[in-house]
């Protein structure tokens, strides 16, 4: 029976992995529609996994035997011995951008994370995975009447971009004392960001288009460190957790391609002229900021969990492609979340469902004309335990908005439906049979 159970568990895991890789979800694509993502490395992605996505993104002080923690590498020591934990998550996102002259919507499904972890020793926990780090996706179009400035015809300006960065990481955590764990996260950050700007002039009997394409391939190693302090009282009826992570300023290598082209059409004839082209020759750097995260989590009777996180990043001291920028600013974020389980000894299935709610507010690192971009969102969700194992199916729904108080006409509203499967099984035990 035990062999059959293990075989079914492994088959289930294999099916989940196959579905994840064949669902046409690809890291590095642009599942957003936000003109704000044209600045810096784009809109940053928080590495929230199954539980924390519905709790406002709270996860710095989260140490659980049921879930992995992609942000705090010290949390792996909370896993159970000789078990294997696998998590895969996907999002369906609706992005809506409105301005005085534009209203556009983009619907996209994408793979959010793929992670696994285990605890091979009572003092050592390990996990690895891949998550998006940032996302770029925008299309801006405007038209100008050249007769207003003494010319003829019209000029159409188009700005578009796509791509983003991904993070491939390995977390190692070590239990120092009964209460304290320390961890280190080794990441390889990589991806492509492409920005295109073009101007088209249309006049009687003539047409001219000038386009500039900048493509940057970014990649490098990155280190961060974590701490988790957990203490229980009164037979674990009360549990307190304090977590913190630190990331130093880091330079990522960037290789840039530049192409400027001009297309002219006069009286039906077409002339294409490649004015300037450089490929794989310009090398520069992209800076990631010094970042400090701190979190607190309280659990009562294993049924009620309350968490609070604070994040601070020093973007003012960074540069993009080797140049300092006026469109970045130091950022901060506050997240709050609650999880509630009706009963520890349930009489029916709905009494063991994990109900969750959360919210977050941040001052983004992106600054427009000296005004910092804000992000506010609320989320709800639930975790549905599998009755035959310790695996959990997590569902979340989040709505939010990017805006700036000084530019109320510019709004980027979003809604995200998240689906996460946390699979857990015993993989490192030899069973004896009579």
C-alpha angles and dihedrals in degrees: 000000000000091000090051091050092051091047092052090049093052092047090051091051092048091052091050092051093048092050091048093054096042099046091089091248109143128184114231097036120118110255092171139080105204128132086202088071091071089082124085114327093335133250110345120236120220111222095233116160132195105307101031098050091073092042098065092271096298109160112120094100095031114124113168140158089216102050140041123232116220095182106047111048091193092069097078093086088071091070120103119260118261094008130121120218123194126181131187123177136183134185135208107205133190114198121190124183123190132183136156091282106020141059117175135163132197127190117198139168119205143162109261103187144349114195142156136184146170141179109235093175134027090244099040134061128184136193138163138181150129129261136165113266100189139354132215123191128140144134120195124179131181136168130215130197105225093198087074089068097040098271134107132249126005138294123218119200121199128185120183138161142175142176133061144195130283131204123219107189145181120200123199121183131184129197107229098176136355089275104029132069129176128197145182127211120207112195136182109205117196143155148112130265120192125189123186128188123180137174123200121195117197120191134154109300094353141083128184129181125185118187133183121197122190117186121182125191108201126190141146146125123277134190131204134171135216143195130195125187117188128179131174129199136196098016092320093303087128121037127181125191131188120188136180138175132191131199122182123216109282134193117219120202115243130191114197134203118199124193125174117181138175128205119192127187119187123174092340096313120116127212122183117196125183101209102180134000132172122174129189092342108100115074123185140144139258116209127221113202133242105266132195122188127184130180143178128201131183125191125191121198090336087282107082122050125180122185137183127187134186126192130188126185128184103218094154090081096051134093134207118222089349096306130101114238139212093210097072131075139171109283137206136187137194122197130184130186144171132198123191131188114190098217141004092210103038129193093198136028097251089062092067096047111117109232116201140186133172149155139205137196126189143174100223123223088239116098124189118198089338094311120115120230117238129209124198127173143162128205142190132185150137141233117224112201119215108243094219099046145014092265119121134204110212125199125185139176123198134180125187148144140227114211146135123233089223092054105042091162091067114074133161108194121185141183123195130193110196128197121187132174119200110194120192129180141152108259106157105058128097112217123211121214129196 
